[in-house]
């Protein structure tokens, strides 16, 4: 896979499961280990959640040399986001390398995006949404620029209709290509990526003493060799990995049902790792950090111990009860007579993406729904002008090149707002989209606000009435993610979107 990877030297690193005793002579630094393939996501989720615990920071300098990095160029952020929402793409691949993993995955695979979670952490750090992305999602993979081992760059051509999992590995695509693909689908740009391997789940579940799971029925799967009784069990090592890989034991044997089991397992793992038994046990913390960092590959923006510590501290502020797992809403691919792939569900997908873009919590929707509804009700109260009577000048003060032109095209062709005009770039960039209008243009403003999903804070009513053919002024901000995408999402998750909280145990069916 192209991309410049590095493994930092770990001075004084030891293979022992405990820190060295004070005064003991340090060993010489060992040569860098052979880089591991990046295969599973559970380890990193647990790692970032537990890392903010008391005393865990002591371990980071020691484990700095365990971390692999990939330079993904200008994708995402260059450091930890501390003053806004944060989006981390967690990737697991199907490449079969690593001790004891020869029998797993696709024998000939170069390593594709097999298991994927977009982990959104709210700006106020009170909640987080972990959205699983099906590997069999048919989508558009954009062109992407990759870093080559010699330091040069190479543009990998995109694909109009391709499985999501081929956004990594196929044709030499790196994690930056997967990040770009996520943005293409959702309008959400991941700030960072993390990838881990099969060994992470085996080593982490063993280090923590096992993870509690619950089965709605007895499981005996000859393919994955998974055997579990009905009811509660504690799994670790190979058994934990078998549980996460099996598809034939649950639901209709689809990848979507396997995703549900993975989410239930991750919730249980997070609860175990945030338990007092783990956080007060130095041996467990050391083993967890050692196993996780050895399996971890990240972008260069967070590619050292101090940055990872800062990232972990940010994420650890979120209470477990406010971490919500959800699967990207999809439906069977209509282009296939016997569907084996899926596409984004148009009525459920876009509103959910808009909620994440506007940083709306899935765990506190009742409070936010009430507040949002009251603001929007006041905003939209009153008559709305017909689309053909809406007159607006559009300026681009956001980060997306050509945003004003694309919006005018969408307004004219999709919404019937023929009196919309592209006024190119605004005098300066702004964070939030605004709509300036006169009192006698309020009906036009309401109509446009409804079309674009403008929040109440975006509406700027002047004091003097407009004269003649004077138009309203819409200035797109950094919150604009694309023509036709709602500026702010609904206050409530779309009907039919299943959610699971990290603090509640559920029996796999």
ROLO-142186 format. One record per atom (N, C-alpha, C): x, y, z; residue in three letters. Coordinates in pm, whole numbers, plus 50000, padded with zeros to 5 digits. Example, Ala and Ser with C-alpha at 12.3 -4.5 7.8 and 13.67 -1.06 7.14 Angstrom:
<paros>
513194943150780ala 512304955050780ala 513204967050780ala 512854977550708ser 513674989450714ser 512905000350787ser 
</paros>
This chain:
<paros>
500854988150000unk 500005000050000unk 500875012350000unk 500635022249911unk 501465034149911unk 501215042250036unk 502145051150065unk 502015059450184unk 503275058350264unk 503735069350319unk 504945068950398unk 504595065050539unk 505055053550582unk 504825048850716unk 506115049950796unk 506005052550922unk 507185052851007unk 506845046651140unk 507845040351199unk 507705035551335unk 508765042251418unk 508325050251514unk 509265057851594unk 510025048651687unk 511275051851713unk 512085043451802unk 511515044051941unk 511455032552007unk 510915031852143unk 512095029552237unk 512655040252288unk 513805038852373unk 513405032452505unk 514135021752534unk 513875014952660unk 512655006452659unk 512055003952542unk 510824996052537unk 511124981652573unk 510254975552646unk 510414961652686unk 509214953652644unk 509404940852629unk 508304932152590unk 507544927152711unk 508034929852830unk 507384924852951unk 506034931352968unk 505184925053045unk 503824930153064unk 503734940353175unk 504874943653242unk 504844953453347unk 505954963553327unk 505814975753382unk 506874985553371unk 508114981053447unk 509334986053411unk 510544981953481unk 510584987353622unk 511234980353709unk 511384984953846unk 512344996853849unk 512185006053944unk 513055017653952unk 514515013453969unk 515405020153897unk 516825017353911unk 517325006053826unk 516454998453762unk 516884987353678unk 517454992753549unk 518564987153502unk 519204992153382unk 518314990053261unk 518235000153174unk 517414999253055unk 518084990852949unk 517304983652873unk 517824976352759unk 518074985752643unk 518934981752552unk 519154989552433unk 517894989352347unk 517675000252275unk 516505000352186unk 516574989152085unk 515424982452064unk 515374971651965unk 515094977351828unk 515424969851728unk 515114974051592unk 513604974051573unk 513164982351483unk 511724983351457unk 511154969851418unk 510004966751475unk 509334954251439unk 508754955251300unk 508534944051238unk 507874943951109unk 506464949451127unk 506084958351038unk 504784964951051unk 503644954851040unk 502694956251130unk 501544947151129unk 500484952151034unk 499714942950978unk 498564946950898unk 497514952750991unk 496604960450934unk 495644967851014unk 494274962150989unk 493744955051088unk 492644946151057unk 491374947851138unk 491394954451252unk 490164954451333unk 490044967351410unk 488844971051451unk 488634984251509unk 488454984451660unk 488154973451723unk 487814973651865unk 488914978751954unk 490164974951925unk 491274978952009unk 491424993952018unk 491325000751908unk 491535015151910unk 490385022251980unk 489155017351962unk 488025023452032unk 488255022652183unk 488675010752228unk 488935008952370unk 490125017452413unk 491125018052328unk 492345025452360unk 492055040152386unk 491325046552296unk 491085060852311unk 490135063752427unk 489245054452457unk 488315056652568unk 489025055352702unk 489905045552714unk 490555042952843unk 491745051952866unk 492305057752760unk 493585064552771unk 493545076952858unk 492385082952877unk 492315095052958unk 492235092153107unk 492335079653146unk 492185076153286unk 493375080953369unk 493185081753499unk 494225086553589unk 495455077653580unk 496595083653557unk 497845076153553unk 498205070653418unk 497265069953324unk 497565063753195unk 498585071853116unk 498635084953140unk 499545093453062unk 500995089553083unk 501325083453194unk 502705079553223unk 503235069853119unk 502345062153061unk 502755051552970unk 503055056452829unk 502635068452795unk 502655072252655unk 504045073552596unk 504955079952668unk 506295081252612unk 506925067452592unk 506615058652682unk 507155045052673unk 506655037952547unk 505385040552509unk 504785033352398unk 504845041152266unk 505535052352267unk 505595060652147unk 506115052952026unk 507095044252048unk 507675036651938unk 506795025751883unk 505685022851949unk 504765012551900unk 503905017451784unk 503845030551765unk 502815036351677unk 503295037551533unk 502535032151441unk 502765033851297unk 501995046051248unk 502555053051149unk 501855064551091unk 501825063550940unk 500805069850880unk 500685071250735unk 500425085950705unk 501195091650613unk 501015105350571unk 499905105850465unk 498765111750500unk 497655112650405unk 497535126450343unk 498615134050349unk 498635146950282unk 497735157250346unk 496945164050266unk 496125175150315unk 494735170950359unk 494525158150385unk 493215153450431unk 493135154950582unk 492015159850633unk 491795160450776unk 492555171650845unk 492705170250978unk 493345180451060unk 494805176951084unk 495585186951119unk 497005184751145unk 497315182851292unk 496315183451375unk 496495181251517unk 495175177651581unk 495145176551712unk 493925172951784unk 492985184951789unk 491735182851752unk 490735193451755unk 490255195151899unk 490485206951956unk 490085209252095unk 488985219652109unk 488675226651999unk 487695237552007unk 486525235651912unk 486195223251881unk 485075220751793unk 484745206051789unk 483735202151709unk 483425187851694unk 484635180551635unk 484715167551658unk 485835159751609unk 485305146851546unk 485865143251430unk 485445131151359unk 486645122251332unk 486585109951381unk 487675100351364unk 487145088351287unk 487835084851179unk 487445073051101unk 488265061151150unk 487575051151202unk 488215039051252unk 488055028151147unk 489185022351106unk 489195012850995unk 489794999551038unk 489164988750996unk 489744975451010unk 489824969150872unk 490944962750839unk 491104956950706unk 491034941850710unk 490944935650589unk 490834921150579unk 492154914750535unk 493254921650552unk 494554915850518unk 494974905950626unk 495424893750585unk 495694883450683unk 497184882550713unk 497664891550794unk 498994890250848unk 498924891650999unk 499994887851066unk 499984887851210unk 499944873551262unk 500644871051369unk 500764857751425unk 499404851951460unk 499164839751410unk 497924832651441unk 496734836651358unk 496934845451259unk 495804850551181unk 495814845651037unk 496624835351009unk 496764830650872unk 495454825550813unk 494574820350898unk 493344814350849unk 492184823950837unk 492394836950868unk 491314846550865unk 491344854850738unk 490184860450706unk 490104870250599unk 490294864650460unk 490494873750366unk 490654870450225unk 492134867950197unk 492474855850155unk 493864851850139unk 494624861050046unk 494004865449937unk 494694873649839unk 494514888549857unk 493864892849962unk 493534906949978unk 494774915350011unk 494824927349952unk 495884936849986unk 495524945050109unk 494344942850161unk 493894950250277unk 492874960750242unk 491584957150252unk 490504966450219unk 489814971450346unk 488954981450330unk 488234987350444unk 487064978350482unk 487344968250560unk 486374957650590unk 485394961650700unk 485894968150804unk 485054972650916unk 485344987350937unk 484294995550941unk 484495010050941unk 483515016951034unk 484025026151116unk 483195033851206unk 483605048451199unk 482645057251171unk 482895071551179unk 482485076051318unk 483465079951398unk 483245083151539unk 483215098351554unk 482005103751577unk 481795118151589unk 481695121951736unk 482575130951781unk 482575135751919unk 482075150051918unk 481085153051999unk 480455166251997unk 481405177252041unk 481095189352000unk 481935200852035unk 482055202752185unk 480945200552258unk 480985202452403unk 481415189852477unk 481745179152403unk 482265166552459unk 481275159752553unk 479975162652537unk 478975156152621unk 478455143252559unk 478675141152429unk 478115129552362unk 478945125952240unk 478725113752190unk 479425109152071unk 478515099651995unk 478675099451862unk 477935090251775unk 478935081851698unk 478795068751705unk 479665059551632unk 478835053151521unk 479035057751398unk 478245052851284unk 479035042551204unk 478545030151201unk 479155019651122unk 478815021450974unk 479805019250888unk 479615020650744unk 479775006850680unk 478725001350618unk 478804987850560unk 479894987050453unk 480634976250454unk 481704974650354unk 481144972550214unk 479904967250204unk 479284964450075unk 478434976050024unk 478644987950079unk 477944999950031unk 478475003649893unk 477585005149795unk 477975009849663unk 477975025049663unk 479095030949620unk 479235045349629unk 480215050349524unk 480455063349525unk 481475069349440unk 482745071349520unk 483845066049470unk 485145068049532unk 485855079049453unk 486155090449516unk 486775101549443unk 488255098949412unk 488785106549318unk 490225106349295unk 490915110149426unk 492075104149451unk 492775107849574unk 494285108049552unk 494915117649616unk 496355119149608unk 497005111349722unk 497955102749688unk 498615094449790unk 500105097449793unk 500705095749910unk 502135097249927unk 502825084049897unk 503885084549816unk 504645072649781unk 505855071149873unk 506415058949880unk 507565056649969unk 508735065949943unk 508915070549817unk 510045079249786unk 509745094049811unk 508575096949868unk 508205110649899unk 507395117549792unk 507295111649675unk 506495117449568unk 505015115049592unk 504175121349509unk 502735119349520unk 502205112849394unk 501105105549410unk 500465098849298unk 498955099949315unk 498285104049209unk 496825105049213unk 496225091749168unk 495445085549256unk 494775072949224unk 493385076249170unk 493065071749048unk 491745074848991unk 490605069349076unk 489515076649079unk 488345072249153unk 487515062349074unk 486355059149128unk 485435049749063unk 484015054249089unk 483195054548982unk 481825059648993unk 480925050249071unk 481065037249050unk 480255027349120unk 481175016549173unk 481395016749303unk 482335007349364unk 481925004449507unk 482324992849557unk 482104989649698unk 482944998849785unk 482395002449899unk 483125011249991unk 484445004950033unk 484474991850052unk 485704985750105unk 486884987150009unk 486634989849881unk 487734991649786unk 488305005849790unk 487805014349880unk 488395027649898unk 489745026649966unk 490095014850014unk 491405012350074unk 492025000050008unk 493305001049971unk 494004989449918unk 493884987849768unk 492674988649716unk 492454986949572unk 493184997749493unk 493914993549391unk 494655002949304unk 495685011049382unk 496025006649502unk 497015014049580unk 496445025249665unk 495145025249690unk 494535035849771unk 494955034549918unk 495185045949982unk 495595046150122unk 494435050950210unk 494605051750343unk 493505056050429unk 492955069950396unk 493795078450337unk 493295091550296unk 492205090350192unk 492285080150107unk 491245077850006unk 489935073850074unk 490035065850179unk 488835061950254unk 488235074050324unk 489075082750378unk 488585095050441unk 487845103750339unk 488395104850219unk 487745112850115unk 486415106650073unk 486375093350070unk 485135086450032unk 484035088850135unk 484405088650263unk 483435091550369unk 482875105650353unk 483745115150322unk 483275128850302unk 482375129850180unk 482705122450075unk 481885122349954unk 480465117549986unk 480335107750072unk 479025101850106unk 478245110450203unk 478915115150308unk 478215121250422unk 478315136350430unk 479285142350360unk 479535156550378unk 480315159550505unk 480785149050573unk 481555150450696unk 483015146950667unk 483915156250691unk 485325153650668unk 485955147950795unk 486455135650791unk 487145130150908unk 488405138450938unk 488625141151065unk 489825148351106unk 491035139051110unk 490785126451148unk 491875116851161unk 491375102851127unk 492305093651107unk 491935079651092unk 492755071351190unk 492245059651223unk 492955049751305unk 492685035951246unk 493715027651238unk 493545013951191unk 494255004551288unk 493684992651305unk 494264982651395unk 494124968751334unk 494704958751401unk 494724945351344unk 493944935151427unk 493874922851375unk 493164912051444unk 493714909851585unk 495034911251601unk 495644908351730unk 495114917551840unk 494654929351802unk 494174938851901unk 493024933151983unk 492044927351913unk 490894922151987unk 491294910552076unk 492194901852027unk 492614890352107unk 493394894852230unk 494344903952209unk 495204908152318unk 494494917352417unk 493654926352365unk 492954935552454unk 491904928452540unk 491154919352478unk 490134912352556unk 490784903252661unk 491964898052630unk 492674889952729unk 493234898652839unk 493794910352799unk 494394919352897unk 493374924552997unk 492144926652951unk 491124932053039unk 490424921153119unk 490764908453091unk 490164897353165unk 488874892353105unk 488624895752978unk 487404891152910unk 486334901852902unk 485454900252804unk 484364909752782unk 483034902352793unk 482114907552869unk 480814901252888unk 479944902852763unk 479354892052716unk 478444892252603unk 477204884152638unk 476134885952561unk 474884878852586unk 474324873652454unk 473974860852451unk 473394854652333unk 471924851552357unk 471074854852260unk 469654851952272unk 469364837152251unk 470334829952193unk 470184815552168unk 471584809252169unk 471684796052185unk 473004789552180unk 473624791252041unk 474934792852036unk 475654794851909unk 476634783351888unk 476574777451770unk 477544767151731unk 477814768851581unk 478824776651548unk 479124780251410unk 480384772951364unk 480264763051276unk 481444755551230unk 482404763851147unk 481924774651084unk 482814782851001unk 483754791451085unk 483214798151185unk 484054806651270unk 484544799151394unk 484024786851415unk 484364778751534unk 483884785351663unk 482814792951652unk 482264799651769unk 481234790751837unk 481424788351966unk 480474780852047unk 480204788652175unk 478954792752191unk 478574800252310unk 477194795752357unk 476984795052487unk 475654791152538unk 474684802652532unk 473404799552547unk 472394810152558unk 472634817852688unk 472404830852682unk 472604839052801unk 473974845552804unk 474434848852924unk 475664856552938unk 476904847652937unk 477964852952877unk 479274846452874unk 480334857252881unk 481564852852908unk 482714862052902unk 483654856552798unk 484004864652698unk 484844859952589unk 486144867952584unk 487194861352536unk 488464867852516unk 489264860152412unk 490334866152363unk 491214859352270unk 490524854852143unk 490784842352104unk 490234836751981unk 488714836451980unk 488114833952096unk 486654833452104unk 486044847152076unk 486664857552130unk 486174871152104unk 486284874451956unk 487394870651894unk 487574873351752unk 486574865651668unk 486314853151705unk 485324845051633unk 483934851351640unk 483594856851756unk 482294863251773unk 482154875151678unk 483204882851664unk 483134894851582unk 483194891951433unk 483684880151396unk 483814876851255unk 482644868751200unk 481894862351288unk 480834853451239unk 479674861151178unk 479124855651069unk 477934861551006unk 476774851651005unk 477064838851017unk 476024828551001unk 475194826151126unk 475564832451237unk 474904829351364unk 473814839251404unk 473714850351333unk 472804860851379unk 471944866251265unk 470714870151301unk 469814876751205unk 469644868951077unk 469764875950965unk 469614869350834unk 470974866350771unk 472004865450855unk 473364861750814unk 474004872150723unk 473634884450738unk 474184895050654unk 475274902550729unk 476014910650654unk 477034919050715unk 476414929450807unk 475174933650776unk 474494943450860unk 474204937850998unk 473874924851005unk 473634918751135unk 474944916851210unk 476014914051138unk 477314912951204unk 477714926351264unk 477394937251195unk 477684950551247unk 476994952751382unk 475734948251394unk 475014949851520unk 475734942751634unk 476224930551606unk 476934922951710unk 478234930051746unk 478934935451646unk 480164942851674unk 479894954951762unk 478794961951735unk 478454973651815unk 478134969651960unk 477404958651977unk 477094953952111unk 478364950152186unk 479284943652114unk 480544939652176unk 481374951852215unk 481454961752126unk 482224973752156unk 481664981152277unk 480334981752287unk 479724988052403unk 480124980952532unk 480124967652529unk 480514959852647unk 481984961852678unk 482824962352573unk 484264964452595unk 484524978152658unk 483834988352609unk 484005001752665unk 483595001952812unk 482464995452844unk 482014995052984unk 483054988253072unk 483634977353021unk 484634970053098unk 485884978553119unk 486284985653014unk 487514993353024unk 487365006053106unk 486135010753121unk 485905022553204unk 485445018653345unk 485455005653372unk 485055001053505unk 486155004053606unk 485785005153733unk 486765008053837unk 487784996853849unk 487374984553821unk 488304973253829unk 489454974753731unk 489184980753615unk 490244982853516unk 491034995553544unk 490345006553571unk 491015019453586unk 491885020353710unk 491645011853807unk 492465012053929unk 493495000953931unk 493654993953818unk 494584982753811unk 495744986353718unk 496904990353770unk 498034994453686unk 498474983753587unk 498444970953628unk 498854960253537unk 497944959653415unk 496634960453440unk 495684960053328unk 495884971953235unk 496044983753294unk 496214995653212unk 497464994553126unk 498534989553185unk 499774988153108unk 499584978352992unk 498994966953019unk 498794956852915unk 497884962052803unk 496844969452843unk 495934974952743unk 496634985052653unk 497374994152714unk 498065004252636unk 499124997952546unk 499834987952597unk 500864981352518unk 500254974152397unk 499184966652421unk 498544959252312unk 497944968652209unk 497314979352256unk 496644988452163unk 497644996052077unk 498705001252137unk 499655009052058unk 500435000451961unk 500674987951994unk 501374979051901unk 500514976251777unk 499214976851792unk 498304973851680unk 497874986451607unk 498294998251654unk 497715010851610unk 498495017251496unk 497775021751392unk 498325030251286unk 497405042251270unk 497995054151265unk 497225066551260unk 497825075851156unk 497125086951129unk 497685097251041unk 498745105151116unk 499595112051043unk 500705119251104unk 500225130751194unk 498995135251176unk 498475146051259unk 498345142251405unk 498215129251434unk 498145124651574unk 499165113451597unk 500265113851520unk 501185102651519unk 502265102651624unk 502025107951742unk 502965106251851unk 502205105051982unk 502915100952086unk 502275097552212unk 501565109352276unk 502175121152270unk 501565132752336unk 500255136652268unk 500235136252134unk 499005139652063unk 497915129352088unk 498305116552093unk 497325106152122unk 496785107652264unk 497645111652357unk 497195113752494unk 496155125052497unk 496455136052424unk 495505147152419unk 494185142852357unk 494275135052247unk 493075130052182unk 492255121452278unk 492945112552347unk 492255103552441unk 491585111252553unk 492235121752601unk 491645129752709unk 490375136852661unk 490395141352535unk 489195147752479unk 488035137852473unk 488315125752422unk 487255115752405unk 486765110452538unk 487675109152635unk 487285103352764unk 486335112352842unk 486145124852796unk 485195133752862unk 483745129252839unk 483525121052736unk 482165116752702unk 481755105152792unk 480615106552859unk 480095095752942unk 479655084052855unk 479855071852905unk 479495059952830unk 478025060052787unk 477155064952875unk 475725064952844unk 475375074152727unk 476305083052692unk 476055092352582unk 476835088852456unk 477365076452449unk 477965071452326unk 476925062752256unk 476495066852138unk 475445059852066unk 476005053151941unk 475705040151925unk 476085032851805unk 474905032951708unk 475205035151582unk 474185035051478unk 474835030151350unk 474045023851263unk 474555019351133unk 474045028851025unk 474915032250930unk 474495040850821unk 473235035250757unk 472165042950745unk 470915037750687unk 471125034050539unk 470785021750506unk 470955017050368unk 469725009050324unk 469675006350194unk 468654997650138unk 469304989350028unk 468624978549986unk 469174970049880unk 469454978049755unk 470534974549687unk 470914981449564unk 469874978649454unk 469144988849408unk 468094986649307unk 468644982749170unk 469954984349148unk 470554981049018unk 470874966249005unk 470674958649112unk 471014944349109unk 469744935949118unk 469554926449025unk 468374917749029unk 468254910149161unk 469384904749207unk 469454898249338unk 470494905849420unk 470054915849495unk 470994924949559unk 471964917949655unk 473224920849637unk 474264916549731unk 474964928749789unk 474694940349733unk 475244952749787unk 474104961949829unk 474464973049893unk 473464982549943unk 473834996649897unk 472865005649906unk 473085019849877unk 472515027949994unk 472925040350005unk 472425048950113unk 470915050650101unk 470215049350212unk 468765051450215unk 468495066350206unk 467845071150099unk 467705085550077unk 466865092650183unk 465835086050235unk 464975092750333unk 465555092450474unk 466475083350502unk 467045082250636unk 468495086850642unk 469245084450534unk 470675087450537unk 470985102250547unk 470435110250456unk 470755124550453unk 470405131750583unk 469225129250643unk 468925135850771unk 469895131850882unk 470295119050886unk 471245114750989unk 472605121450969unk 473065122150845unk 474335128850817unk 474255143550857unk 473095149650830unk 472915163850864unk 472955165851015unk 472405156351091unk 472455157151236unk 473915156951284unk 474705148051226unk 476095147051267unk 476875159451225unk 476585164751105unk 477275176851061unk 476955188751151unk 475695189451197unk 475295200751281unk 475515197851429unk 476165186551459unk 476565183251596unk 475365181251689unk 474315174951636unk 473125171851715unk 473255158151778unk 473075157351908unk 473255144851981unk 472115135151955unk 472425122351947unk 471395111951939unk 470965107352077unk 471685111352181unk 471365106752316unk 470595117052397unk 470585129552351unk 469875139852424unk 468835146552336unk 468245138552248unk 467365144452147unk 466115150852208unk 465655145952321unk 464425151652376unk 464615166252414unk 465725169252484unk 465985183052523unk 466275191552400unk 467145186552312unk 467525194352196unk 466375195552096unk 465555185152089unk 464415185551999unk 463445196552042unk 463215197352171unk 462295207552223unk 462825221552194unk 464115223652222unk 464705236852200unk 464735240352052unk 465145230551971unk 465235233051827unk 463875235651766unk 462885227851809unk 461545229651754unk 460985243351787unk 461235248251910unk 460695261251948unk 461345272251866unk 462665271151842unk 463355281251762unk 462915280751616unk 462855268651563unk 462475267351424unk 461005271051402unk 460165268051501unk 458755271451489unk 458585286651480unk 459345293751564unk 459265308451561unk 459815313751429unk 460895307251382unk 461515311551257unk 460585309751139unk 459945298151130unk 459145294751013unk 457675298851025unk 457305304551140unk 455915308551160unk 455555319851065unk 454475318050996unk 454045328250901unk 454095323050759unk 453585330850665unk 453505326350525unk 454895325350462unk 454975316450362unk 456215314550288unk 455965318050141unk 456925324750084unk 456805328549943unk 456945316349853unk 456345316849735unk 456525306149637unk 457975306749587unk 458555295149549unk 459955294949504unk 460265305049394unk 459315306949301unk 459575316149190unk 459595330749234unk 459145333349358unk 459145347149408unk 460325350049501unk 461135339849527unk 462295341649615unk 463445347449533unk 463985358449582unk 465095365249513unk 466285365649610unk 467415359549571unk 468555358649663unk 469875359049587unk 470845366449642unk 472225366549594unk 473025357149684unk 473835348549625unk 474585338549701unk 476075341449694unk 476725342349810unk 478165344449819unk 478815332649891unk 480025329849857unk 480745318549918unk 481755323550021unk 481445321350148unk 482375324650256unk 482845312150327unk 482625300550262unk 483005287750322unk 484285282150263unk 484505269250286unk 485755262850246unk 485655255050116unk 484435253550063unk 484245245449942unk 484295254249819unk 485265251849733unk 485415259849612unk 484195258249522unk 483705269549469unk 482545269149381unk 481235266849452unk 481205268649584unk 479995266049661unk 478825274849622unk 479075287549593unk 477985296649556unk 477365292549424unk 478205289349324unk 477685285149195unk 476895272349202unk 477415262649280unk 476715249749295unk 475385251649364unk 475345260649462unk 474095263049534unk 473055269649444unk 473485279149364unk 472545285749271unk 472005275649170unk 472865267049120unk 472405256649027unk 471365247749092unk 471615243749217unk 470675235249291unk 469355242549317unk 469445255049359unk 468235262749386unk 467375264249260unk 468015266949147unk 467265269049024unk 466695256048968unk 467535245648963unk 467115233048899unk 466285223948987unk 466585224149118unk 465895214749209unk 464785221149292unk 464895234149317unk 463935240749406unk 463065251049335unk 463395254349211unk 462585264049137unk 462825278449174unk 463975281349241unk 464295295249279unk 465075301249162unk 464365305949061unk 465005310748938unk 465665324348954unk 465265331749056unk 465825345149078unk 466985344749178unk 467795334549167unk 468985333349252unk 470215336349167unk 471185343249225unk 472345348149150unk 473645344749221unk 474615339849145unk 475935336749199unk 476765349549207unk 477105353649330unk 477915365649350unk 479355362149388unk 479765349649363unk 481145345049384unk 481555345749531unk 482825348849556unk 483355348149692unk 482945360049777unk 482705357449905unk 482415367950001unk 483715375550033unk 483635387350090unk 484835395050124unk 485765387450219unk 485205379050305unk 486005371150397unk 485265358350433unk 486025348650482unk 485415335950520unk 484705337350655unk 483605329850669unk 482855329850794unk 482605315550839unk 482395313550967unk 482185300051021unk 480765294950995unk 479785303751012unk 478385299651003unk 477675306850887unk 476845299450816unk 476065305150706unk 475065315350759unk 474875326350685unk 473915336650725unk 472995340350608unk 471795344450641unk 470845349550541unk 470375363350588unk 470765373750516unk 470355387450548unk 469125391050464unk 468105396250530unk 466865399550458unk 466165411350525unk 465305417750450unk 464555429150502unk 463225424350560unk 462595432550644unk 461305428450702unk 460275424550598unk 460235431550485unk 459235428150383unk 459675416450294unk 460805410050329unk 461245397950260unk 461135385650351unk 460455387150463unk 460395376250561unk 459785363550501unk 458775365050414unk 458155353150356unk 459155345850264unk 460005353550194unk 461045347450111unk 462085340350199unk 462445346850309unk 463445341250400unk 462955327950459unk 461675327550497unk 461135315050552unk 461195303850450unk 460865307050326unk 460875296750221unk 462285291450198unk 463265300650191unk 464635296450167unk 465205288750287unk 464835293050408unk 465305286250529unk 464825271850532unk 463595269650491unk 463055256150489unk 463755247550384unk 464015253250267unk 464695245650161unk 466105241250204unk 466835250250271unk 468235247850299unk 468505242950441unk 467465242250523unk 467655237950661unk 468445248050742unk 468195260950719unk 468925271250791unk 468455271750937unk 469375272251033unk 468985273451173unk 468555287651205unk 467925289351318unk 467445302651358unk 468605312551367unk 469775307851410unk 470935316751427unk 471435322351295unk 471065315951184unk 471525320551052unk 470715332451001unk 469545334951057unk 468615344951004unk 468955358851060unk 469255367950971unk 469635381651010unk 468685391650945unk 467645395551018unk 466675404950962unk 467105419250987unk 467095427250880unk 467445441350892unk 466295449650946unk 466465462850947unk 465435471751002unk 464645479150894unk 465235480350775unk 464575487850668unk 464075478250560unk 462925481550503unk 462365473250397unk 463215474050270unk 463185463050195unk 463895462750068unk 463105470849964unk 463835476449871unk 463195484449766unk 463315477649630unk 462285478249552unk 462305473349415unk 462695458749405unk 463725455849325unk 464145442049299unk 465325437949387unk 465495444649498unk 466605441449588unk 466475427049638unk 467595419649637unk 467595405449675unk 468125403449817unk 467715392449877unk 468315388350004unk 469775384349977unk 470555383350084unk 471975379550069unk 472245367050153unk 472555356150085unk 472905343550150unk 474415341850142unk 475085341350256unk 476535339550259unk 476835325850321unk 477395317150240unk 477715303650286unk 478935303950377unk 478865296250486unk 479975295750582unk 480675282250581unk 481535280150679unk 482265267550690unk 481345255950720unk 480125258650767unk 479165248050796unk 478465243250669unk 478695249750555unk 478135245350427unk 478965233650376unk 478305222250352unk 479015210050312unk 478695205650170unk 477845213050101unk 477545209349964unk 476135213449925unk 475955216449797unk 474635220449749unk 473615209349773unk 472485212849831unk 471445203149857unk 471545196449992unk 472655198450064unk 472815192650197unk 472345202650301unk 471465198150391unk 470915207050492unk 472025213150577unk 471915226250602unk 472915232950685unk 472885227450826unk 471695225650880unk 471555219551011unk 470595207851001unk 470865197651077unk 470045185651068unk 468805186451156unk 467945176451146unk 466765176051232unk 467165173851377unk 466265176851468unk 466565175051610unk 466375160551653unk 465745152551568unk 465445138851604unk 465935129651493unk 466455117951533unk 466925108351434unk 465785103851345unk 466055101451216unk 464985097151124unk 464335084251172unk 463045082951147unk 462315070951186unk 462895058751114unk 463095047851188unk 463625035751129unk 465115033751150unk 465805043951200unk 467245042751227unk 467445036951366unk 467985024851373unk 468195018151501unk 469395023951573unk 469265025251706unk 470345030651788unk 470625021351904unk 471875021251949unk 472265013252065unk 473215021452150unk 472945021852280unk 473775029552371unk 474895020852426unk 476085026952442unk 477245019552490unk 477095015152635unk 476145020752708unk 476015017252850unk 474975006552877unk 474365000952771unk 473304991152790unk 473664977852724unk 473544967152802unk 473824953752750unk 472624948552672unk 472894942752554unk 471854937152468unk 472264923052426unk 471304913752422unk 471614900152378unk 471564899252227unk 472614893752168unk 472694892252022unk 471684882051974unk 470944885251868unk 469904876451817unk 470314870151685unk 
</paros>
